[in-house]
Amino acid sequence: MESVSNEQATVPATMRAAVYRGVNDVRVETIPVPQIGPGEVLVKIHTCGICGTDLKKIHTGSHSAPRVFGHEMAGTIAAVGEGVQGFAVGDRVMAYHHIPCGECFYCRKHTFAQCETYKKVGCTAGFEPAGGGFAEYIRVMDWIVRRGLVKIPEEVSFEQAAFIEPTNTCYKAIDMLKLQQDDTVLVIGQGPIGILLAALAHRTGATVLTSDLYPERHDVAAKFGLNKPLNARQDIVAETKDATAGRGADVALLAVGGNALIQVAMDAIRPGGRVMLFAATQHGKAPFDPAAVCMDEKTLMGSYSASVAIQDEVSKLVLEGPRKGFDLTQLISHRFSLEDAVAAIELASHPQPDSMKIVIQPGL
């Protein structure tokens, strides 16, 4: 295979990648390894999780083709560009794919996901930047290197580190809620994100009720100390009120994308309670009782994507997690090679009772 080199490393000229070619059309192909410029690094991917937002883009055609998706990623620096400071070839890292400018109106208001720079993806395997983690190598652009590249200690696995970005998104939502120890929180949905939300809520000292259709998922949740499962096939509003002296939960977190469940969540909280939408990432209409917001003083709120303000806290939490009872690799149910990426995406798109976080590992 022909190789190209920069001043610090030699890397292949081509690589394998799962390329999005159109709606529901992903193909494993050979493409060029992306070239890096000044201030940038090239990362060889070890692990990349499949996120629900990746699936939404693949299935709805919301983004132009071709692209390489995947953003929950960790790997090893294979090359560094001129002027890069603090990182070297061989460093184990994870990369955020969004980092805000830090100066605009939205950054000053700490609404980082609305910053125009944040909306620009800063990692790519080639083509239009889209994360690129479903490939052997990614190019990490300069503003991400400066503020969104995190070193992984030798004793921490790439799999654990790949959870830093999704943990940040969940931590952000929990942080916004400012939970109290006497709060009761209902988390609707116990996929990997639902369990992450519930586990982080549990760490605040709040009482956490978890709702899901599948006992297999409650079994995984129990590994994180979540021991108050509700059967989603039953009346979870009634069950929540039974658990709260008839009042309803202080907070309901909606971790599945179903607009009909917004009303369920609103019904399950007490007067003055809050509903946090976490998975409602597609536009549509969702009727709910406006009098519940006005007269019952219930609050409907949302949280989207990660926050640069909590990066250090989240990195510490995840990287210290395995030795402090927060081993997120327990959420991984399936590991696929890059050659089997299409099968991985298919399973993630049609989750089964025993499927949780699905990861792609090019080295398999």
DOBA-945037 format. One record per residue (C-alpha): residue in three letters; x, y, z. Coordinates in steps of 0.25 Angstrom, whole numbers, padded with zeros to 4 digits, always signed. Example, Ala and Ser with C-alpha at 12.3 -4.5 7.8 and 13.67 -1.06 7.14 Angstrom:
% residues 2
ALA+0049-0018+0031;SER+0055-0004+0029;
This chain:
% residues 364
MET+0000+0000+0000;GLU+0005+0014-0004;SER+0009+0022+0009;VAL+0010+0037+0011;SER+0017+0043+0023;ASN+0018+0056+0030;GLU+0030+0061+0039;GLN+0026+0052+0051;ALA+0019+0039+0046;THR+0016+0030+0034;VAL+0002+0026+0031;PRO-0005+0019+0020;ALA-0010+0026+0008;THR-0024+0019+0009;MET-0033+0014+0019;ARG-0046+0007+0021;ALA-0058+0015+0025;ALA-0073+0013+0026;VAL-0078+0024+0016;TYR-0092+0030+0016;ARG-0096+0030+0002;GLY-0111+0034+0003;VAL-0123+0031+0012;ASN-0122+0017+0018;ASP-0109+0015+0009;VAL-0096+0012+0017;ARG-0085+0005+0010;VAL-0071+0001+0015;GLU-0061+0006+0005;THR-0047+0009+0003;ILE-0044+0024+0003;PRO-0032+0033+0005;VAL-0027+0036+0019;PRO-0030+0051+0022;GLN-0018+0060+0021;ILE-0016+0069+0033;GLY-0011+0084+0033;PRO-0004+0093+0043;GLY-0010+0092+0057;GLU-0017+0079+0054;VAL-0015+0064+0058;LEU-0018+0051+0051;VAL-0025+0040+0061;LYS-0025+0025+0058;ILE-0039+0021+0063;HIS-0039+0009+0073;THR-0054+0010+0078;CYS-0066+0018+0073;GLY-0080+0017+0079;ILE-0092+0018+0070;CYS-0101+0029+0075;GLY-0116+0032+0072;THR-0113+0045+0065;ASP-0104+0037+0055;LEU-0116+0028+0052;LYS-0125+0039+0050;LYS-0116+0046+0040;ILE-0114+0032+0033;HIS-0129+0029+0032;THR-0135+0043+0030;GLY-0125+0049+0019;SER-0124+0061+0028;HIS-0109+0063+0023;SER-0104+0062+0009;ALA-0095+0050+0004;PRO-0085+0046+0004;ARG-0080+0047+0019;VAL-0074+0038+0030;PHE-0082+0039+0043;GLY-0078+0035+0057;HIS-0074+0044+0068;GLU-0073+0036+0081;MET-0059+0033+0078;ALA-0045+0030+0085;GLY-0032+0026+0079;THR-0017+0029+0077;ILE-0010+0041+0071;ALA-0004+0036+0058;ALA+0002+0050+0053;VAL+0002+0064+0058;GLY+0002+0077+0049;GLU+0012+0088+0050;GLY+0009+0097+0063;VAL+0002+0087+0071;GLN+0005+0088+0086;GLY+0003+0078+0097;PHE+0000+0066+0088;ALA+0010+0056+0082;VAL+0009+0044+0073;GLY+0005+0032+0082;ASP-0003+0040+0091;ARG-0017+0033+0095;VAL-0028+0043+0093;MET-0043+0045+0091;ALA-0048+0056+0082;TYR-0060+0065+0083;HIS-0066+0068+0070;HIS-0073+0081+0074;ILE-0066+0092+0082;PRO-0072+0106+0082;CYS-0064+0119+0080;GLY-0066+0124+0094;GLU-0068+0139+0090;CYS-0082+0140+0083;PHE-0095+0144+0090;TYR-0099+0129+0092;CYS-0086+0126+0098;ARG-0087+0137+0107;LYS-0101+0132+0111;HIS-0095+0117+0113;THR-0104+0112+0102;PHE-0092+0106+0094;ALA-0100+0097+0085;GLN-0106+0110+0078;CYS-0092+0116+0075;GLU-0089+0116+0060;THR-0075+0111+0062;TYR-0081+0099+0071;LYS-0090+0096+0060;LYS-0078+0094+0051;VAL-0073+0079+0052;GLY-0058+0079+0054;CYS-0054+0065+0052;THR-0055+0057+0039;ALA-0051+0045+0032;GLY-0052+0052+0019;PHE-0063+0058+0011;GLU-0072+0068+0018;PRO-0068+0068+0033;ALA-0078+0059+0041;GLY-0070+0053+0052;GLY-0063+0042+0044;GLY-0062+0032+0055;PHE-0067+0020+0046;ALA-0053+0020+0040;GLU-0039+0016+0043;TYR-0034+0030+0044;ILE-0040+0044+0046;ARG-0034+0058+0044;VAL-0036+0067+0057;MET-0037+0082+0053;ASP-0029+0092+0060;TRP-0040+0098+0069;ILE-0044+0084+0074;VAL-0029+0081+0077;ARG-0028+0094+0085;ARG-0040+0092+0094;GLY-0047+0078+0091;LEU-0036+0068+0091;VAL-0035+0060+0104;LYS-0023+0051+0108;ILE-0026+0037+0112;PRO-0018+0031+0124;GLU-0011+0018+0120;GLU-0019+0010+0131;VAL-0032+0014+0125;SER-0038+0007+0113;PHE-0042+0013+0100;GLU-0056+0008+0102;GLN-0058+0015+0115;ALA-0052+0028+0109;ALA-0061+0027+0097;PHE-0073+0030+0107;ILE-0067+0044+0110;GLU-0075+0051+0100;PRO-0089+0044+0102;THR-0087+0046+0117;ASN-0085+0061+0115;THR-0098+0062+0108;CYS-0105+0055+0120;TYR-0097+0062+0131;LYS-0101+0075+0124;ALA-0116+0071+0126;ILE-0115+0067+0140;ASP-0107+0079+0144;MET-0118+0088+0138;LEU-0128+0081+0147;LYS-0120+0085+0160;LEU-0126+0072+0167;GLN-0128+0072+0182;GLN-0126+0059+0190;ASP-0141+0059+0194;ASP-0145+0059+0179;THR-0151+0047+0172;VAL-0147+0046+0157;LEU-0154+0037+0147;VAL-0145+0034+0135;ILE-0154+0028+0123;GLY-0145+0019+0115;GLN-0134+0010+0119;GLY-0125+0009+0107;PRO-0110+0013+0109;ILE-0114+0028+0109;GLY-0126+0026+0119;ILE-0117+0018+0128;LEU-0106+0029+0127;LEU-0116+0040+0131;ALA-0122+0031+0142;ALA-0108+0028+0148;LEU-0104+0042+0148;ALA-0117+0046+0155;HIS-0115+0035+0165;ARG-0101+0041+0168;THR-0108+0054+0173;GLY-0115+0046+0184;ALA-0128+0047+0178;THR-0138+0035+0177;VAL-0138+0030+0163;LEU-0150+0022+0157;THR-0146+0015+0143;SER-0156+0011+0133;ASP-0154+0002+0121;LEU-0161-0009+0113;TYR-0150-0019+0115;PRO-0145-0026+0128;GLU-0132-0028+0122;ARG-0129-0013+0122;HIS-0134-0012+0136;ASP-0123-0023+0139;VAL-0112-0014+0133;ALA-0118-0002+0140;ALA-0117-0009+0153;LYS-0101-0010+0151;PHE-0102+0005+0153;GLY-0110+0005+0166;LEU-0123+0007+0159;ASN-0132-0002+0167;LYS-0146+0004+0165;PRO-0150-0001+0152;LEU-0164+0001+0146;ASN-0170-0007+0135;ALA-0174+0002+0123;ARG-0185-0007+0119;GLN-0192-0003+0132;ASP-0198+0010+0136;ILE-0185+0017+0139;VAL-0192+0030+0143;ALA-0200+0022+0154;GLU-0187+0015+0158;THR-0180+0028+0159;LYS-0191+0034+0168;ASP-0191+0021+0176;ALA-0176+0023+0179;THR-0178+0038+0183;ALA-0190+0038+0193;GLY-0199+0042+0181;ARG-0192+0054+0177;GLY-0184+0050+0165;ALA-0169+0051+0162;ASP-0161+0064+0164;VAL-0155+0062+0150;ALA-0157+0053+0138;LEU-0146+0051+0128;LEU-0151+0046+0114;ALA-0139+0038+0108;VAL-0147+0032+0097;GLY-0151+0040+0084;GLY-0166+0038+0085;ASN-0175+0051+0085;ALA-0187+0044+0091;LEU-0178+0041+0103;ILE-0177+0056+0106;GLN-0192+0056+0111;VAL-0189+0043+0119;ALA-0177+0050+0126;MET-0185+0063+0129;ASP-0196+0054+0135;ALA-0185+0047+0144;ILE-0179+0060+0150;ARG-0185+0067+0162;PRO-0190+0081+0162;GLY-0178+0090+0160;GLY-0170+0078+0155;ARG-0161+0078+0142;VAL-0160+0070+0129;MET-0147+0069+0122;LEU-0147+0066+0108;PHE-0134+0059+0104;ALA-0137+0051+0092;ALA-0147+0060+0084;THR-0138+0063+0073;GLN-0148+0063+0061;HIS-0157+0074+0058;GLY-0172+0071+0060;LYS-0184+0074+0068;ALA-0187+0069+0082;PRO-0200+0073+0089;PHE-0200+0075+0104;ASP-0209+0082+0113;PRO-0205+0097+0114;ALA-0213+0098+0127;ALA-0203+0088+0134;VAL-0192+0098+0130;CYS-0200+0110+0135;MET-0209+0106+0147;ASP-0201+0094+0151;GLU-0188+0101+0149;LYS-0181+0090+0142;THR-0169+0093+0134;LEU-0165+0087+0120;MET-0150+0088+0117;GLY-0140+0082+0108;SER-0125+0079+0107;TYR-0117+0077+0095;SER-0102+0073+0092;ALA-0090+0075+0101;SER-0085+0087+0109;VAL-0071+0092+0109;ALA-0073+0097+0123;ILE-0073+0084+0129;GLN-0063+0077+0121;ASP-0053+0076+0132;GLU-0063+0070+0142;VAL-0068+0060+0132;SER-0054+0055+0127;LYS-0050+0053+0142;LEU-0063+0046+0145;VAL-0061+0036+0133;LEU-0046+0034+0134;GLU-0047+0031+0148;GLY-0060+0023+0147;PRO-0055+0009+0146;ARG-0048+0010+0160;LYS-0059+0018+0166;GLY-0071+0009+0162;PHE-0075+0016+0149;ASP-0070+0006+0139;LEU-0078+0010+0126;THR-0073-0001+0118;GLN-0084-0009+0125;LEU-0093-0002+0115;ILE-0086-0008+0103;SER-0094-0020+0098;HIS-0088-0022+0084;ARG-0075-0019+0078;PHE-0074-0019+0062;SER-0062-0018+0053;LEU-0062-0007+0043;GLU-0064-0017+0032;ASP-0077-0021+0039;ALA-0081-0006+0041;VAL-0094-0008+0033;ALA-0099-0019+0042;ALA-0095-0011+0054;ILE-0104+0001+0049;GLU-0115-0009+0046;LEU-0115-0014+0060;ALA-0114+0000+0066;SER-0126+0004+0057;HIS-0134-0007+0062;PRO-0131-0009+0077;GLN-0134-0023+0083;PRO-0136-0025+0098;ASP-0122-0030+0100;SER-0115-0019+0091;MET-0110-0006+0098;LYS-0098+0002+0094;ILE-0092-0003+0080;VAL-0078+0001+0077;ILE-0070+0000+0064;GLN-0055-0004+0066;PRO-0046-0004+0053;GLY-0036-0013+0059;LEU-0045-0025+0061;
